[in-house]
């Protein structure tokens, strides 16, 4: 998993966008390129350290693995493009604004109302990552988004450092408390991953990574020797 400042070469992502909007039923006379330009510009904004085009590419790659479980893979891929299109680490309405962006852009491309609504629903679902039973599209998107948790210890450390960088404006103690609360919430879930592939391949390493980070965040500080 590639964490950090993304490459400026977005050729593959642009090709993927064009293929996805065609699969989703975009009108043949609508040019998808300007929409790719705007989305990729958003994903490359300077405040991003984890939520970058590298993260977008990783999520799309995971969706490729999980696509056989989805009812509408094209909608899931479109939702991946939009799910962090609006991202400000100091704001709480990112997912809602990202969903609204999809609701504006997709009809302009000629994508029908039902699929547009499904994309927006999936984007909003990334607030909780808690799809309802039987929501296979939601399961695929959420598992792909959370797959970063199951990286190698080195990959996970890079991810955690990138998240900390995004919240660089938060003091250390406040960040540790908030991050620890998020980790406990994740570890308390009965299942992090809902697809059969995610359950089999990502659940155990993700829990090990989360537990290790939580232990490091909450470890008692090392006592300093008394000064002479």
N, C-alpha and C positions, 0 to 999 in steps of 0.2 A: 504494500500500500504506500503510495507516494504522498507524504505529508510535507507541507511547507509551501514556499513560494512556487507557483506553477510556472511551467515553461511558457514562453510567449508563442510557441508553435501550437496553434489551435486547429490545425488542418483536420486532424482526425475528428475532433469534436464537431467541427462544422459539417463534415460529411455525415456524422451520426445524426445531427439535427435535421439535415435535409432528408435523410432516409426515414427518420421517425415521423416527421410531419407528413410525409407522403404516405406512410403506413397508416397514419391516423386519419387520412381522408382529406388532407388539405386540397384546396382548389388548385387545379393545374396552372391557372393564370395568376396565382399569387406567388411572389418571390419570397422564399423563406430567409434569404440571406440577411436582410436588415434586422430581422428578429434575432438571428444568431448573433449579429454584431452587438445588439443591445444587451442580450443576456450575458454574453461573454465579457463585455465591459463591466457589467454589474458584478459578475463572479470574480473579477480581478481587482476590485476596489482595494485601496491601500490599507483599510482597517482590518482586512481579512488575513488570518494566518493559518487557520484550519479550513474555514469554509471558502475554499478557493476552487479554481478550475480543476486542480488535482483531486479534490474531494468529489467534484462532479464526475470526473472521469472514473474514479473508483466506484462510485455508486452505480454508474451505468454498467461498468464491468460486472459488478455483482448481480445486477438485474439480468444480464445475459445468462448467468449461471442459474438464476432462479426463475427465469421466464416461463418454463414449462408449468409452473404452479399457478401462474396468473390467468385470470379470465380475460383480461384486456392488456396484454403487454405494451401496446402502443401508449395507452393512457398512463401506465406506470412509468414508462420512459419519459413521457412529457412531464409528469409530476416530478421526476428527478430533476429535470432541467429547471423547474420553477420553485422547488421546495425551499431553497435558500437564495432565491434571486434577489430578494430584499433581505439584507442582513446588517443590522447594527447591534453590536453586543450590549449596548446600554438600553435597548428597547425591548418591549415584550410583545409587540404586535407584528413581528417579522413574518410569521407564517400567514397571518391574515392578509397582510399587504402583498405577500407573494402569491397567494391564492387569487386575490383580486386582479393582480397583474395577468395571471393566466386567463381569467374570465374576460379580460379586455382583449388580449392578444390572439387567443385561439380562434374566436369567431372572425376576426379580421383575416385570418388565414383560410377561412372557409371550413373550419372543423365544426362538426355539428354540435348542437346544444347538449345532447346526452353525454358525449365524450368530454366536452368542456366541463360539464358539471362534475364528472367523475374525476378529472384531473384536479379540479379545485378542492374536491372533497379529500382526495389523497394528500394534497399539500397541507391542508388543515389538520389531517391526522398526525402529521409529524410533530405536532405540539405534544402529544402524549405517547406516541409510538405504541398505541394500545388498540389494535384492530379488533373488531368484534369477531366472534366465532363464525367461520365461513367467509370472511372478507379476504379472499385470496389475493386480490390486488393490494389491499392494505398490508397484508402479511409480507408480500414480496418487497414493497417499497420500504417498509420499516426494517425488515431484516437487512436489506441492502444498505440502508443508512447506518445501521448499528454495527455492521460487520467490522468496522474499524476497531471495535473493542476486542476482537478476536485475533489481532495481529500478533506477531512475535513480541517478546518483551521489548525489544529495541524499537519496533514499529509503534508499539503502544506508548512507549516513553516519548517518542517524537510527537505523537498525537497529543498527549497530555501537555507537553511543553508548548505546542502550537495553541492549544486552548488557553493556556495561561497567558501567552503573548496577546491573544485577542482581548483578554481582560486585564491588560497591563495597568489600566486606570484604577483597578480595585486594589486596596492595600492587602498585603500578604495575609494577615490574620483573617480578614473578612473573606478573602478568596478561599482560604483553607476551610473555613467553616461552611461556606456555601457549596464548595466542591464536594466536601465530605457528605453533606446532606444529599446531594445528587447521587453520589455513589451508593449510599445506603438505600436510597429509593430504588435504584436499579437492582441492587443485590436482593432486595426484599421481594422483587417480582417472582412469581412462580416460574415464569419462563421469559428469557430475554428474546428468544427467537421462536417464530411460529411455523416457519416452513420446515418440512422434513430435512432439507439440506442444512438449514441453519441450526436446527436442533442437534443434528448429528455431528456437524463439523465446527460450529462456532460457539455453542453454549459453554462448554467446559473451559476453553482458553479465555473466553471473555470474562467469565466469573473469576478465574484466577488473576487476570490482569486488574480487574476492578478491586478485588480484595487486596492485592499488593499495593495499589495506589492508595487505597483507604488506610491501610496500615502505615504507610509512609507519611501520609498527611496527619495522622492522629498520634504518631509516636511521640513519646515524651522527649523534650529537648535534652540533649546530652549535657550533663552537669559540667560546668566549667571549674577547673581547679582554682582554689583561692589564690589571690594575688599575694605575693610576698610583700 
